[in-house]
């Protein structure tokens, strides 16, 4: 069996790609890495794969825009923790049916299999397309697989505790170096079909900026308030955020801040920090699954709540009852005294609903089992050795040229803008 796996955001998805490749090889199968370039420009011309794993229906549409020539081997496996977390299905629907289910009907009808993180994701199919239920399997959150997690870093008695800050400022500091003008234009409500605006008729892009600015200001105050002789500071930039912004800021602040390597998996970073400070984030699923106790800062400024969109991560039901201090002083006290309270029982319920907590550690195996089940009757193409050699050669040649051009132009890789060079593919191989 030959499988294609799309890596959308390197730091987020590469660990899953590595784990899938390793277990595929153990089963006598082969997995090929892809990125936005190979998916959008090469994939439709190479009908050599038994299974193609993409993160959303819109990725499928971008790769195969001709509705009359759709493949029958597409599997949708989302990479973001967007489920029925806010009490509605709006944002989840977009991953599986597109922003316009009627327009994208040929594509979602032709999907071979929907690989769902948790049982709650089945609700969207019960509600909108019950005829697709035979094509659905709950496999668990792949980044919570045993092969994707990292062991906590051992510390010596003289090592200072590390306070980790989860950064989520992709509007203020976007990875593609957009200006604030461009960020506003691309995110404003006018002529925008983003599901996040559903149910928020009185909100617009300025509300999203407001919450980011508040969170950023609070984070800076916490950093400047901590005693550098008692704590180390580590920042985890969002995959769609410009990490260079933090690097420049750390120099201007005069505070020693470690910015995590841009391509480091989130679970590996979690293993290196002792305390976690974060705005509301989908990363909370990973944090709670690994038994950590985060400090969520969304309640420090009361007026922030007036600017939250209905479909925002800020309304995630996993936030109910967890540690959400009311002031910066309270945050500092929690950090210094290491007394973050345990989360309520409801958190475990949310983890089971949204990420399949009870099966997540075997999610990589579950994914491959499902693909084998759904493709068993299709038969495998023969004599693909030459085609695969040409594919790999073309990808390597184009990726090396793109990487060379980036070095000449002094463009740095960030988020989705990475190249599948020989060095990068070997790096992904070694992650697990």
Rosetta blueprint (number, residue, H / E / L):
1 X L
2 X E
3 X E
4 X E
5 X E
6 X E
7 X L
8 X L
9 X L
10 X H
11 X H
12 X H
13 X H
14 X H
15 X H
16 X H
17 X H
18 X H
19 X H
20 X H
21 X H
22 X H
23 X H
24 X H
25 X H
26 X H
27 X L
28 X L
29 X L
30 X E
31 X E
32 X E
33 X E
34 X E
35 X L
36 X H
37 X H
38 X H
39 X H
40 X H
41 X H
42 X L
43 X H
44 X H
45 X H
46 X L
47 X L
48 X L
49 X L
50 X L
51 X E
52 X E
53 X E
54 X E
55 X L
56 X L
57 X H
58 X H
59 X H
60 X H
61 X H
62 X H
63 X H
64 X L
65 X L
66 X L
67 X L
68 X L
69 X L
70 X L
71 X L
72 X L
73 X L
74 X E
75 X E
76 X E
77 X E
78 X L
79 X L
80 X L
81 X L
82 X L
83 X L
84 X H
85 X H
86 X H
87 X L
88 X L
89 X L
90 X H
91 X H
92 X H
93 X H
94 X H
95 X H
96 X H
97 X H
98 X L
99 X L
100 X L
101 X L
102 X L
103 X L
104 X L
105 X H
106 X H
107 X H
108 X H
109 X H
110 X H
111 X L
112 X L
113 X E
114 X E
115 X E
116 X E
117 X L
118 X L
119 X H
120 X H
121 X H
122 X H
123 X H
124 X H
125 X H
126 X H
127 X H
128 X H
129 X L
130 X H
131 X H
132 X H
133 X H
134 X H
135 X H
136 X E
137 X E
138 X E
139 X L
140 X L
141 X L
142 X H
143 X H
144 X H
145 X L
146 X H
147 X H
148 X H
149 X L
150 X L
151 X L
152 X L
153 X L
154 X L
155 X L
156 X L
157 X L
158 X L
159 X L
160 X L
161 X E
162 X E
163 X E
164 X E
165 X E
166 X E
167 X L
168 X L
169 X L
170 X L
171 X L
172 X L
173 X L
174 X E
175 X L
176 X L
177 X L
178 X L
179 X L
180 X H
181 X H
182 X H
183 X H
184 X H
185 X H
186 X H
187 X H
188 X L
189 X L
190 X L
191 X L
192 X L
193 X L
194 X L
195 X H
196 X H
197 X H
198 X L
199 X L
200 X L
201 X L
202 X L
203 X L
204 X L
205 X H
206 X H
207 X H
208 X H
209 X H
210 X H
211 X H
212 X H
213 X H
214 X H
215 X H
216 X H
217 X H
218 X H
219 X H
220 X H
221 X H
222 X H
223 X H
224 X H
225 X H
226 X L
227 X L
228 X L
229 X L
230 X L
231 X E
232 X E
233 X E
234 X E
235 X E
236 X E
237 X L
238 X L
239 X L
240 X L
241 X E
242 X L
243 X H
244 X H
245 X H
246 X H
247 X H
248 X H
249 X H
250 X H
251 X H
252 X H
253 X H
254 X L
255 X L
256 X L
257 X E
258 X E
259 X E
260 X L
261 X L
262 X L
263 X L
264 X L
265 X L
266 X H
267 X H
268 X H
269 X H
270 X H
271 X L
272 X L
273 X L
274 X L
275 X E
276 X E
277 X E
278 X E
279 X L
280 X L
281 X L
282 X L
283 X L
284 X H
285 X H
286 X H
287 X H
288 X H
289 X H
290 X L
291 X L
292 X L
293 X L
294 X L
295 X E
296 X E
297 X L
298 X L
299 X L
300 X L
301 X L
302 X H
303 X H
304 X H
305 X H
306 X H
307 X H
308 X L
309 X L
310 X L
311 X L
312 X L
313 X H
314 X H
315 X H
316 X L
317 X H
318 X H
319 X H
320 X L
321 X L
322 X L
323 X L
324 X L
325 X L
326 X L
327 X L
328 X H
329 X H
330 X H
331 X H
332 X H
333 X H
334 X H
335 X H
336 X H
337 X H
338 X L
339 X L
340 X L
341 X L
342 X L
343 X L
344 X L
345 X L
346 X H
347 X H
348 X H
349 X H
350 X H
351 X H
352 X H
353 X H
354 X H
355 X H
356 X L
357 X L
358 X L
359 X L
360 X H
361 X H
362 X H
363 X H
364 X H
365 X H
366 X H
367 X H
368 X H
369 X H
370 X H
371 X H
372 X H
373 X H
374 X H
375 X H
376 X L
377 X L
378 X L
379 X L
380 X L
381 X L
382 X L
383 X L
384 X L
385 X H
386 X H
387 X H
388 X H
389 X H
390 X H
391 X H
392 X H
393 X H
394 X H
395 X H
396 X H
397 X H
398 X H
399 X H
400 X H
401 X H
402 X H
403 X H
404 X H
405 X H
406 X H
407 X H
408 X H
409 X L
410 X L
411 X L
412 X L
413 X L
414 X E
415 X L
416 X L
417 X E
418 X L
419 X L
420 X L
421 X L
422 X H
423 X H
424 X H
425 X H
426 X H
427 X H
428 X H
429 X H
430 X H
431 X L
432 X L
